[in-house]
Amino acid sequence: MAKNELKEFLSESFGEGVYYRELRLSNKDIEELRKFYPQATVRKTSEICDANSKAWYEINLLPLKGPGYETIQEENTRLKKEIEVLKKARN
């Protein structure tokens, strides 16, 4: 992906308050991402398995530990549970 395309893709992916995404990126894309978001944590979740040499990564723009981190984790857990309840109720 060209540098400008990647920058636009990342801006769209992390727009509107989104701080966590699972994205399929190449090693070069990861290097650029680290330049755009130096505080981001990146965790590889799959091996490279396609012709484009891309793998899946979990990208988190929030610092791992900091003020409010536990509150955010609790809210995420609460929202996940709520989503599961709504899914079950819909079926």
C-alpha positions as CSV (number, residue, x, y, z in Angstrom):
1,M,0.0,0.0,0.0
2,A,1.4,3.5,-0.9
3,K,2.3,5.7,2.1
4,N,-0.6,8.2,1.4
5,E,-3.1,5.4,0.9
6,L,-2.0,3.7,4.2
7,K,-2.2,7.0,6.1
8,E,-5.7,7.6,4.8
9,F,-6.7,3.9,5.5
10,L,-5.4,4.2,9.1
11,S,-7.1,7.6,9.6
12,E,-10.4,6.1,8.5
13,S,-9.8,2.9,10.6
14,F,-9.1,4.9,13.8
15,G,-11.5,7.7,13.2
16,E,-14.5,8.7,15.4
17,G,-12.9,7.6,18.7
18,V,-11.9,4.1,17.6
19,Y,-8.6,3.1,19.3
20,Y,-8.6,-0.7,18.6
21,R,-8.7,-2.6,15.4
22,E,-7.7,-5.9,13.9
23,L,-6.1,-5.1,10.6
24,R,-4.4,-7.2,7.8
25,L,-1.1,-5.4,7.1
26,S,2.3,-6.1,5.6
27,N,5.6,-5.7,7.5
28,K,6.1,-2.4,5.6
29,D,2.7,-1.2,6.6
30,I,3.5,-2.0,10.3
31,E,6.7,0.1,10.0
32,E,4.7,3.0,8.7
33,L,2.0,2.6,11.3
34,R,4.6,2.8,14.0
35,K,5.7,6.2,12.5
36,F,2.2,7.5,12.5
37,Y,1.3,6.1,15.9
38,P,4.5,5.6,17.9
39,Q,2.6,4.8,21.2
40,A,0.5,2.1,19.5
41,T,0.8,-1.5,20.7
42,V,0.9,-4.1,17.8
43,R,0.3,-7.8,18.3
44,K,0.5,-10.3,15.4
45,T,-2.5,-12.6,15.5
46,S,-1.8,-14.8,12.4
47,E,1.1,-15.9,10.2
48,I,1.6,-14.4,6.8
49,C,-0.6,-16.5,4.6
50,D,-1.3,-14.8,1.3
51,A,0.5,-13.6,-1.8
52,N,0.6,-10.0,-0.6
53,S,2.7,-11.0,2.4
54,K,0.1,-9.7,4.9
55,A,-0.8,-11.0,8.3
56,W,-3.5,-10.0,10.9
57,Y,-2.5,-7.7,13.7
58,E,-4.3,-6.3,16.7
59,I,-3.6,-2.5,16.9
60,N,-4.3,-0.6,20.0
61,L,-3.6,3.2,20.1
62,L,-4.2,3.6,23.8
63,P,-1.3,3.1,26.2
64,L,-1.4,-0.3,27.9
65,K,-1.3,1.2,31.4
66,G,-2.4,4.7,32.3
67,P,-5.1,6.8,33.9
68,G,-8.5,5.4,33.2
69,Y,-7.2,2.1,31.6
70,E,-9.1,-0.1,34.0
71,T,-12.3,1.9,33.5
72,I,-12.0,1.4,29.8
73,Q,-11.4,-2.3,30.1
74,E,-14.4,-2.6,32.4
75,E,-16.6,-0.7,29.9
76,N,-15.4,-2.8,27.0
77,T,-16.3,-6.0,29.0
78,R,-19.7,-4.6,29.9
79,L,-20.4,-3.7,26.2
80,K,-19.3,-7.1,25.0
81,K,-21.6,-8.8,27.4
82,E,-24.5,-6.5,26.4
83,I,-23.8,-7.3,22.7
84,E,-23.9,-11.0,23.5
85,V,-27.3,-10.6,25.3
86,L,-28.7,-8.7,22.4
87,K,-27.5,-11.3,19.9
88,K,-29.1,-14.1,22.0
89,A,-32.4,-12.1,22.3
90,R,-32.5,-11.6,18.6
91,N,-32.2,-15.3,17.8
